[in-house]
């Protein structure tokens, strides 16, 4: 069933959110699928109940299905929804216009991540979540690219964010600033820990990610690797640091 948002977690005009039944520490309450202007953004997992909710929200009429990035919790349901609706599935690139959306390239969470903007509303996928912070893995300068993506989003004139997980955001610039500061604060703390003598991954995690619950520590370690990759590329790692553990 399509949910009706109330209070602070209210949908922007013309947007309906259908939340998939796939909650987890990484997906929060579940993956958000959106229906707006006849289009579906991120059809979510391949789940019959979720698909029925999306079709109900769209009143059975879907012009197109568009993806913010290729991760399965956002895309697995696309083929079945396309078969039922007859709508095309679009994986856009930055700078394109797809249906009602202007496409903004926002690599970082994944190399193919984009945000979709229509009438001041930005569908962010996993680039900006409604709560918490997004997972960043190392590779191809992912963290540096992510910080640049946040700065690019901040320059846009936005009224609301519709994230891939979590609640709606009605103060986009403040939320983007919060995410930028979070990443830069982690970096500052990591640099301080390294110069204080932290030499193993566990020591760095204890110093910089001490508040992370045990079930998320493996994800924090991968994010740590992304931070180390960025510092290495910038020549900011202490001399002689051995990360062979």
C-alpha positions as CSV (number, residue, x, y, z in Angstrom):
1,X,0.0,0.0,0.0
2,X,1.2,3.5,-0.7
3,X,1.8,5.3,2.5
4,X,0.5,8.8,3.4
5,X,3.2,10.9,5.1
6,X,2.2,13.3,7.9
7,X,3.9,15.8,10.1
8,X,7.5,16.5,9.6
9,X,7.8,13.5,7.3
10,X,5.5,15.0,4.7
11,X,5.7,14.4,1.0
12,X,6.4,17.3,-1.3
13,X,3.4,18.2,-3.5
14,X,2.9,15.7,-6.4
15,X,5.1,13.0,-4.8
16,X,4.0,9.7,-3.4
17,X,6.4,7.4,-1.5
18,X,6.1,3.6,-1.3
19,X,8.5,2.1,1.2
20,X,9.7,-1.5,0.5
21,X,9.5,-4.1,3.2
22,X,13.3,-4.6,3.4
23,X,14.5,-2.9,6.6
24,X,18.0,-3.4,7.7
25,X,20.9,-1.5,9.4
26,X,21.9,-0.2,5.9
27,X,18.5,0.3,4.3
28,X,17.0,1.9,7.5
29,X,13.2,1.5,7.3
30,X,13.4,0.1,3.8
31,X,14.1,1.3,0.3
32,X,11.9,4.3,-0.8
33,X,10.3,4.1,-4.2
34,X,8.7,7.3,-5.5
35,X,5.9,8.0,-7.9
36,X,5.7,11.5,-9.4
37,X,4.5,13.0,-12.6
38,X,3.7,9.5,-14.0
39,X,7.2,8.2,-13.4
40,X,8.6,5.7,-10.9
41,X,11.9,6.5,-9.3
42,X,13.8,3.4,-8.0
43,X,11.3,0.5,-8.1
44,X,13.1,-1.2,-5.2
45,X,13.4,-5.0,-4.5
46,X,11.6,-7.7,-6.5
47,X,8.7,-8.0,-4.0
48,X,5.1,-8.5,-5.1
49,X,3.6,-6.6,-2.2
50,X,5.8,-3.6,-2.9
51,X,5.1,-3.7,-6.6
52,X,1.3,-3.7,-5.9
53,X,1.8,-0.6,-3.7
54,X,3.7,1.1,-6.5
55,X,1.1,0.3,-9.1
56,X,-1.6,1.5,-6.7
57,X,0.2,4.8,-6.1
58,X,0.6,5.2,-9.9
59,X,-3.1,4.3,-10.5
60,X,-1.9,1.7,-13.0
61,X,-0.4,4.3,-15.3
62,X,3.4,4.5,-15.5
63,X,5.2,6.5,-18.3
64,X,8.7,5.5,-17.3
65,X,10.9,3.9,-14.6
66,X,14.1,5.7,-13.7
67,X,17.0,4.5,-11.6
68,X,19.3,6.6,-9.4
69,X,22.0,3.9,-9.3
70,X,22.4,0.1,-9.9
71,X,22.3,-1.4,-6.4
72,X,19.8,-4.3,-6.1
73,X,17.7,-2.9,-3.4
74,X,16.8,0.0,-5.8
75,X,16.6,-1.9,-9.1
76,X,15.7,-5.6,-8.7
77,X,12.0,-4.8,-9.1
78,X,12.5,-2.9,-12.4
79,X,12.0,-5.8,-14.9
80,X,8.8,-7.1,-13.4
81,X,7.3,-3.6,-13.0
82,X,8.3,-2.8,-16.6
83,X,6.6,-6.0,-17.8
84,X,3.4,-5.2,-15.9
85,X,3.2,-1.5,-16.9
86,X,4.8,-1.5,-20.4
87,X,7.0,1.4,-19.2
88,X,10.7,1.6,-20.2
89,X,13.5,1.4,-17.6
90,X,16.0,4.3,-17.9
91,X,19.5,4.3,-16.4
92,X,20.4,8.0,-16.9
93,X,23.7,9.8,-17.0
94,X,24.5,13.2,-15.7
95,X,23.4,16.1,-17.8
96,X,20.5,14.3,-19.4
97,X,16.8,15.2,-19.2
98,X,14.7,12.1,-18.6
99,X,10.9,12.6,-18.5
100,X,10.3,15.4,-16.0
101,X,13.8,15.1,-14.4
102,X,17.1,16.9,-14.9
103,X,19.8,14.4,-14.1
104,X,22.8,15.4,-12.0
105,X,25.8,13.1,-11.8
106,X,26.7,12.4,-8.1
107,X,29.3,9.6,-8.0
108,X,30.6,8.4,-4.7
109,X,28.2,5.9,-3.1
110,X,28.6,4.2,-6.5
111,X,30.2,5.3,-9.7
112,X,26.9,5.5,-11.5
113,X,24.9,7.4,-8.8
114,X,22.8,10.3,-10.1
115,X,20.2,12.6,-8.5
116,X,17.0,13.5,-10.3
117,X,15.6,17.0,-10.0
118,X,12.0,18.1,-10.9
119,X,10.5,21.4,-9.9
120,X,12.9,21.9,-7.0
121,X,12.5,18.4,-5.6
122,X,15.6,16.2,-5.7
123,X,15.4,12.4,-5.7
124,X,18.8,11.6,-4.2
125,X,18.9,7.8,-4.2
126,X,21.7,6.9,-1.8
127,X,23.7,10.1,-2.3
128,X,21.9,11.8,0.7
129,X,19.8,9.7,3.1
130,X,17.0,11.1,5.2
131,X,18.8,9.9,8.4
132,X,22.3,8.8,9.1
133,X,25.1,8.7,6.6
134,X,25.6,6.8,3.4
135,X,28.0,3.9,2.9
136,X,31.1,4.8,0.8
137,X,33.5,2.0,-0.4
138,X,37.0,2.6,-1.7
139,X,37.8,2.6,-5.4
140,X,38.2,5.2,-8.1
141,X,38.5,8.0,-5.7
142,X,35.0,7.4,-4.3
143,X,35.2,9.5,-1.2
144,X,36.7,12.5,-3.0
145,X,34.1,12.2,-5.7
146,X,31.3,11.9,-3.0
147,X,32.4,15.2,-1.3
148,X,32.4,16.9,-4.7
149,X,28.9,15.5,-5.4
150,X,27.6,17.0,-2.1
151,X,29.1,20.3,-3.0
152,X,27.5,20.2,-6.4
153,X,24.1,19.4,-4.9
154,X,24.5,22.3,-2.4
155,X,24.7,24.8,-5.3
156,X,21.3,23.8,-6.6
157,X,18.1,25.7,-5.6
158,X,16.2,22.8,-4.0
159,X,13.0,22.8,-1.9
160,X,13.0,19.2,-0.7
161,X,15.0,16.0,-0.9
162,X,13.4,12.6,-1.5
163,X,16.1,10.1,-0.3
164,X,16.4,6.4,-1.1
165,X,16.1,5.6,2.6
166,X,14.7,7.5,5.5
167,X,12.3,10.5,5.8
168,X,11.8,13.4,3.5
169,X,14.1,16.4,3.9
170,X,12.6,19.9,3.8
171,X,15.8,21.9,4.5
172,X,18.1,20.5,1.8
173,X,21.0,22.8,2.2
174,X,21.2,22.2,6.0
175,X,21.1,18.4,5.4
176,X,23.7,18.5,2.7
177,X,25.9,20.7,5.0
178,X,25.5,18.2,7.8
179,X,26.6,15.4,5.5
180,X,29.6,17.4,4.3
181,X,30.7,18.3,7.9
182,X,30.2,14.6,8.9
183,X,32.7,13.4,6.3
184,X,35.2,16.2,6.9
185,X,35.0,15.7,10.7
186,X,35.7,11.9,10.2
187,X,38.7,12.9,8.1
188,X,40.0,15.4,10.7
189,X,39.6,12.8,13.5
190,X,41.3,10.1,11.4
191,X,44.3,12.3,10.6
192,X,44.6,13.2,14.3
193,X,44.4,9.4,15.2
194,X,47.1,8.6,12.6
195,X,49.5,11.3,13.9
196,X,48.8,10.1,17.5
197,X,50.1,6.7,16.5
198,X,47.0,4.6,15.4
199,X,48.6,2.1,13.1
200,X,46.0,-0.7,12.7
201,X,42.5,-0.7,11.3
202,X,41.1,-1.6,14.7
203,X,42.9,1.3,16.4
204,X,41.6,3.7,13.8
205,X,38.0,2.4,14.1
206,X,38.2,2.6,17.9
207,X,39.4,6.2,17.7
208,X,37.2,7.6,14.9
209,X,34.1,5.3,14.7
210,X,33.8,4.4,18.4
211,X,30.0,5.1,18.4
212,X,29.3,2.6,15.6
213,X,27.3,-0.5,16.8
214,X,29.0,-3.9,16.3
215,X,26.7,-4.9,13.4
216,X,27.9,-1.9,11.4
217,X,31.6,-2.1,12.2
218,X,32.4,-4.1,9.0
219,X,30.7,-1.3,7.0
220,X,32.7,1.3,9.0
221,X,35.9,-0.5,8.2
222,X,35.1,-0.3,4.5
223,X,34.4,3.4,4.8
224,X,37.7,3.7,6.7
225,X,39.4,2.3,3.7
226,X,37.8,4.9,1.5
227,X,39.1,7.6,3.8
228,X,42.6,6.1,3.8
229,X,42.5,5.9,0.0
230,X,41.7,9.6,-0.2
231,X,44.4,10.6,2.2
232,X,46.9,8.4,0.3
233,X,46.0,10.1,-3.0
234,X,46.5,13.5,-1.4
235,X,49.9,12.5,0.1
236,X,48.6,13.0,3.7
237,X,49.3,9.6,5.2
238,X,52.1,9.5,7.8
239,X,55.5,8.2,6.5
240,X,56.0,4.5,7.2
241,X,52.4,3.6,7.9
242,X,51.9,-0.1,7.4
243,X,48.3,-1.1,6.8
244,X,48.9,-4.8,6.2
245,X,46.6,-5.9,9.1
